[in-house]
Amino acid sequence: MGLARTRRGQAAVNYWPGFVDMLSTLLLVVTFLMSMFMLTNYFVTQQANGKDTLLSRLNRQLSQLTELLALEHSKKQSEEDSLTALQATLLDKEKENQRLTGLIGEQGGKTEGAESRATQLGGELDQQKQITTDALAKVEMLNQQLAALRLQLAALQESLDASEVKDRDSQVKIAELGQRLNVALAKKVQELARYRSDFFGKLKEALGNRPDFQVVGDRFVFSSDVLFDSGAAELKSEATGQLDKLAEALKQLETKIPSDIAWVMRVDGHTDVNPIATPQFPSNWELSAERAISVVRYLMDKGVPANRLVAAGFGEFQPLDTGTTDDALRKNRRIELKLTER
């Protein structure tokens, strides 16, 4: 009977509230970690076809998750160390209990206070054993959850690797399409150059091989003195005959060039370096542009489709001859026709 009383009487040492708080904190962190992972998994599912920005963001989140896992491993090791220390404390308490049992057995029933103390210690020991059992069960559950999280992270990494492979394949296909497009454009340019050469040859022949009408590179050049009076943008009456032949040649050209070639005839106006400053033309920009527009309007009146014509003014900034002689200035006052892609 004295032995039974000693099992229930031991000194009360309350080590567990702090340990329970630490376990609760660990559970909260793991819950937060799982929430972050579910959110990351959602964004990965929604944006699997995203570009490098999404991949970079996911990599950063993976890095953060890895850091959190490392932190949890550290905390788990600390808790295991605490459990080991606690088990050692329990072992010491059991030895103390045995020692007290021996003392109480020797003392017999000398004091009622010793019996009450033994009963209290026994109850506290049972309670601490139960807490230790629950803590070990929770630690095991956390280990299982961490293992599941590692599997999910591995699956996420595989998904990211697959996305990177798909992105590289897409880049290769884009490069191949770009090369094919460049080849197709080059063919179109060559075909348009052939039509341009034929057109300029026939136009020069129709205009009578006059010296003031000439082909310069990929452009057909009219002298402005043939079409306009000095400082004016209205067509001379004697210039209409040449422009009629140009309009007719353009209409014939449209019937010959395939419809899949997007071409236009660009009419460029140029002046010499002598400045002009009138209410109508504040500078050579306005004069050159208005002359080009006058030619375009005349061609449109003669039936050339407006979508095949472009007017541009270059002022004095694209000279054919950089000299200042009368002949050089006359060469630079010109209208150029350029058959080009739209």
PLY file of the C-alpha trace (Angstrom):
ply
format ascii 1.0
element vertex 342
property float x
property float y
property float z
element edge 341
property int vertex1
property int vertex2
end_header
0.00 0.00 0.00
2.86 2.37 0.72
4.34 1.56 -2.73
1.05 2.47 -4.46
0.99 5.79 -2.71
4.55 6.62 -3.76
3.72 6.13 -7.48
1.16 8.92 -7.22
3.35 11.37 -5.35
6.13 13.14 -7.20
7.37 16.73 -7.46
5.52 18.96 -10.03
7.81 20.34 -12.75
5.82 22.02 -15.64
8.05 21.83 -18.77
5.30 21.36 -21.34
3.47 24.64 -21.98
6.48 26.09 -23.83
6.93 22.89 -25.79
3.24 22.91 -26.80
3.56 26.55 -27.91
6.51 25.66 -30.10
4.59 22.79 -31.67
1.62 25.09 -32.35
3.92 27.60 -34.02
5.40 24.81 -36.13
1.91 23.73 -37.22
1.03 27.33 -38.19
4.21 27.66 -40.25
3.54 24.36 -42.03
-0.07 25.45 -42.71
1.24 28.72 -44.17
3.79 26.75 -46.22
1.07 24.48 -47.62
-1.07 27.52 -48.47
1.84 29.14 -50.30
2.46 25.93 -52.21
-1.22 25.60 -53.22
-1.21 29.22 -54.43
2.00 28.64 -56.38
0.57 25.45 -57.89
-2.54 27.38 -58.98
-0.52 30.06 -60.74
1.67 27.45 -62.40
-1.46 25.67 -63.72
-2.98 28.95 -65.00
0.19 30.28 -66.53
1.95 27.11 -67.75
2.25 28.65 -71.21
3.62 31.96 -69.84
7.00 33.40 -70.85
10.29 33.93 -69.08
8.76 36.34 -66.51
6.42 33.67 -65.11
9.24 31.09 -65.06
11.48 33.51 -63.17
8.71 34.24 -60.65
8.09 30.52 -60.06
11.82 29.92 -59.61
11.90 32.63 -56.95
8.90 31.06 -55.20
10.62 27.66 -55.35
13.69 29.24 -53.79
11.54 30.71 -51.01
9.84 27.34 -50.43
13.23 25.66 -50.26
14.38 28.18 -47.68
11.21 27.60 -45.66
11.77 23.84 -45.84
15.32 24.30 -44.61
14.00 26.44 -41.76
11.41 23.80 -40.89
14.11 21.12 -40.94
16.12 23.22 -38.51
13.09 23.71 -36.26
12.27 20.01 -36.47
15.82 19.13 -35.40
15.55 21.60 -32.53
12.25 20.05 -31.43
13.74 16.57 -31.63
16.63 17.76 -29.45
14.06 19.16 -27.01
12.22 15.83 -27.01
15.47 14.01 -26.29
16.18 16.35 -23.40
12.62 15.91 -22.15
12.90 12.13 -22.29
16.11 12.39 -20.29
14.26 14.55 -17.76
11.47 11.97 -17.57
14.06 9.27 -16.97
15.51 11.34 -14.16
12.02 11.80 -12.72
11.43 8.06 -12.84
14.69 7.51 -10.98
13.66 10.17 -8.51
10.31 8.43 -8.18
12.05 5.15 -7.43
14.23 6.89 -4.89
11.18 8.46 -3.24
9.44 5.09 -3.28
12.38 3.59 -1.42
12.40 6.45 1.08
8.65 6.24 1.61
8.93 2.47 2.03
11.52 3.06 4.74
9.53 5.79 6.37
6.27 3.79 6.21
3.33 5.91 7.21
5.28 8.49 9.23
3.76 11.49 7.43
0.56 12.16 5.51
2.26 15.05 3.62
4.66 12.66 1.86
1.72 10.53 0.70
-0.09 13.55 -0.73
3.08 14.69 -2.49
3.66 11.26 -4.04
0.08 11.19 -5.34
0.51 14.63 -6.96
3.82 13.65 -8.58
2.33 10.44 -9.96
-0.51 12.35 -11.61
1.85 14.89 -13.13
4.10 12.11 -14.43
1.18 10.40 -16.17
0.11 13.73 -17.69
3.62 14.43 -18.99
3.86 10.95 -20.51
0.58 11.56 -22.36
1.84 14.93 -23.64
5.06 13.29 -24.83
3.07 10.62 -26.70
0.90 13.28 -28.40
3.96 15.35 -29.33
5.70 12.36 -30.91
2.54 11.60 -32.94
2.40 15.23 -34.18
6.08 15.16 -35.16
5.48 11.99 -37.17
2.52 13.63 -38.92
4.70 16.65 -39.78
7.35 14.33 -41.24
4.72 12.75 -43.50
3.45 16.17 -44.62
7.00 17.32 -45.42
7.57 14.18 -47.49
4.37 14.86 -49.45
5.46 18.46 -49.99
8.81 17.31 -51.38
6.98 15.11 -53.90
4.80 18.03 -54.99
7.84 20.28 -55.36
9.51 17.65 -57.54
6.39 17.50 -59.74
6.39 21.28 -59.99
10.04 21.31 -61.07
9.27 18.72 -63.77
6.45 20.96 -65.03
8.80 23.94 -65.19
11.42 21.91 -67.06
8.76 20.84 -69.58
7.71 24.48 -70.04
11.32 25.51 -70.70
11.69 22.78 -73.32
8.45 23.87 -74.98
9.62 27.50 -74.99
12.92 26.54 -76.63
11.04 24.58 -79.30
8.81 27.61 -79.94
11.86 29.86 -80.34
13.31 27.46 -82.90
10.04 27.43 -84.85
9.86 31.23 -84.77
13.41 31.46 -86.12
12.56 29.01 -88.91
9.44 30.99 -89.82
11.48 34.20 -89.84
13.98 32.67 -92.26
11.20 31.45 -94.52
9.57 34.88 -94.42
12.85 36.56 -95.32
13.29 34.22 -98.27
9.74 34.93 -99.44
10.25 38.69 -99.08
13.51 38.48 -101.01
11.72 36.69 -103.83
8.99 39.34 -103.87
11.61 42.11 -103.95
13.40 40.45 -106.86
10.13 40.01 -108.73
9.17 43.64 -108.10
12.62 44.76 -109.30
12.03 42.93 -112.58
8.69 44.68 -113.09
10.30 48.01 -112.20
13.03 47.55 -114.78
10.49 46.69 -117.49
8.25 49.59 -116.48
11.02 52.20 -116.52
12.28 50.94 -119.87
8.86 51.20 -121.46
8.19 54.58 -119.82
11.46 56.04 -121.11
10.64 54.73 -124.57
7.13 56.21 -124.44
8.48 59.61 -123.39
10.84 59.65 -126.36
14.17 59.08 -124.62
14.38 62.75 -123.63
17.54 63.74 -121.69
15.48 65.39 -118.95
13.80 62.03 -118.26
16.30 59.42 -117.04
16.62 56.31 -114.90
18.90 56.73 -111.86
19.36 53.46 -109.99
15.89 52.24 -108.96
14.21 55.61 -109.68
12.82 57.37 -112.74
13.72 61.07 -112.62
11.74 64.01 -114.12
13.26 67.47 -114.17
11.02 69.85 -112.19
11.62 72.56 -114.80
9.66 70.42 -117.29
6.66 70.09 -114.95
6.61 73.30 -112.88
7.48 76.98 -113.10
10.09 78.29 -110.69
8.75 78.50 -107.12
5.35 77.04 -108.14
3.60 73.71 -107.52
0.98 73.88 -110.28
1.64 71.64 -113.27
2.46 73.32 -116.56
-0.04 72.72 -119.33
2.70 71.31 -121.57
3.59 68.75 -118.87
0.26 66.93 -119.09
1.26 64.99 -122.18
4.16 63.30 -120.38
2.06 62.65 -117.27
-0.69 61.10 -119.41
1.86 58.60 -120.73
3.01 57.93 -117.15
-0.59 57.33 -116.02
-1.21 54.93 -118.90
2.00 53.01 -118.14
1.01 52.72 -114.46
-2.44 51.36 -115.31
-0.85 48.76 -117.60
1.67 47.91 -114.90
-1.11 47.21 -112.41
-2.56 44.54 -114.69
0.80 42.77 -114.96
2.05 42.72 -111.38
0.52 39.78 -109.41
-2.05 40.76 -106.80
-0.03 39.21 -103.97
2.74 41.81 -104.41
1.96 44.90 -102.32
3.47 47.65 -104.51
3.14 51.42 -104.72
4.54 54.14 -106.95
6.17 56.71 -104.68
6.38 60.23 -106.10
9.23 62.17 -104.43
9.60 65.94 -104.70
13.08 67.54 -104.46
14.30 71.15 -104.63
17.68 72.83 -104.95
19.43 74.54 -102.04
18.06 78.01 -102.81
15.61 78.79 -99.98
12.03 79.85 -100.54
9.90 81.73 -98.05
6.44 82.72 -99.29
3.00 82.64 -97.64
2.20 79.54 -99.67
5.57 77.80 -99.19
7.36 78.77 -95.95
10.28 76.46 -96.86
11.51 74.01 -99.49
9.81 71.19 -97.54
6.36 72.54 -98.41
7.30 73.25 -102.03
8.73 69.76 -102.65
5.81 68.03 -100.94
3.18 70.07 -102.79
4.82 69.33 -106.15
4.73 65.59 -105.40
1.07 65.88 -104.37
0.22 67.72 -107.62
1.68 64.84 -109.65
-0.20 62.26 -107.56
-3.49 64.11 -107.94
-3.08 64.31 -111.71
-2.36 60.58 -111.95
-5.42 59.82 -109.82
-7.56 61.98 -112.15
-6.27 59.86 -115.01
-7.46 56.63 -113.41
-4.44 55.42 -111.46
-5.76 53.85 -108.20
-5.04 56.00 -105.17
-3.85 53.00 -103.13
-0.96 52.59 -105.61
0.35 56.14 -105.13
2.42 57.84 -102.39
3.55 61.48 -102.26
6.69 62.53 -100.35
8.65 65.77 -100.02
12.43 65.83 -99.39
13.19 69.51 -99.74
16.83 70.24 -100.63
18.28 67.49 -98.44
18.76 64.68 -101.01
20.76 66.32 -103.86
22.03 64.41 -106.86
24.82 66.95 -107.31
26.36 68.79 -104.36
27.69 71.59 -106.54
26.26 75.11 -106.79
26.42 75.61 -110.55
23.26 76.21 -112.56
23.53 72.71 -114.01
23.87 71.16 -110.54
20.90 73.12 -109.20
18.81 72.09 -112.22
19.61 68.41 -111.63
18.55 68.66 -108.00
15.16 70.25 -108.85
13.35 67.04 -109.77
10.45 64.63 -109.35
11.44 61.00 -108.78
9.29 57.92 -109.28
10.16 54.86 -107.25
8.35 51.54 -107.58
8.58 49.97 -104.13
6.80 47.74 -101.64
4.07 49.16 -99.48
0 1
1 2
2 3
3 4
4 5
5 6
6 7
7 8
8 9
9 10
10 11
11 12
12 13
13 14
14 15
15 16
16 17
17 18
18 19
19 20
20 21
21 22
22 23
23 24
24 25
25 26
26 27
27 28
28 29
29 30
30 31
31 32
32 33
33 34
34 35
35 36
36 37
37 38
38 39
39 40
40 41
41 42
42 43
43 44
44 45
45 46
46 47
47 48
48 49
49 50
50 51
51 52
52 53
53 54
54 55
55 56
56 57
57 58
58 59
59 60
60 61
61 62
62 63
63 64
64 65
65 66
66 67
67 68
68 69
69 70
70 71
71 72
72 73
73 74
74 75
75 76
76 77
77 78
78 79
79 80
80 81
81 82
82 83
83 84
84 85
85 86
86 87
87 88
88 89
89 90
90 91
91 92
92 93
93 94
94 95
95 96
96 97
97 98
98 99
99 100
100 101
101 102
102 103
103 104
104 105
105 106
106 107
107 108
108 109
109 110
110 111
111 112
112 113
113 114
114 115
115 116
116 117
117 118
118 119
119 120
120 121
121 122
122 123
123 124
124 125
125 126
126 127
127 128
128 129
129 130
130 131
131 132
132 133
133 134
134 135
135 136
136 137
137 138
138 139
139 140
140 141
141 142
142 143
143 144
144 145
145 146
146 147
147 148
148 149
149 150
150 151
151 152
152 153
153 154
154 155
155 156
156 157
157 158
158 159
159 160
160 161
161 162
162 163
163 164
164 165
165 166
166 167
167 168
168 169
169 170
170 171
171 172
172 173
173 174
174 175
175 176
176 177
177 178
178 179
179 180
180 181
181 182
182 183
183 184
184 185
185 186
186 187
187 188
188 189
189 190
190 191
191 192
192 193
193 194
194 195
195 196
196 197
197 198
198 199
199 200
200 201
201 202
202 203
203 204
204 205
205 206
206 207
207 208
208 209
209 210
210 211
211 212
212 213
213 214
214 215
215 216
216 217
217 218
218 219
219 220
220 221
221 222
222 223
223 224
224 225
225 226
226 227
227 228
228 229
229 230
230 231
231 232
232 233
233 234
234 235
235 236
236 237
237 238
238 239
239 240
240 241
241 242
242 243
243 244
244 245
245 246
246 247
247 248
248 249
249 250
250 251
251 252
252 253
253 254
254 255
255 256
256 257
257 258
258 259
259 260
260 261
261 262
262 263
263 264
264 265
265 266
266 267
267 268
268 269
269 270
270 271
271 272
272 273
273 274
274 275
275 276
276 277
277 278
278 279
279 280
280 281
281 282
282 283
283 284
284 285
285 286
286 287
287 288
288 289
289 290
290 291
291 292
292 293
293 294
294 295
295 296
296 297
297 298
298 299
299 300
300 301
301 302
302 303
303 304
304 305
305 306
306 307
307 308
308 309
309 310
310 311
311 312
312 313
313 314
314 315
315 316
316 317
317 318
318 319
319 320
320 321
321 322
322 323
323 324
324 325
325 326
326 327
327 328
328 329
329 330
330 331
331 332
332 333
333 334
334 335
335 336
336 337
337 338
338 339
339 340
340 341
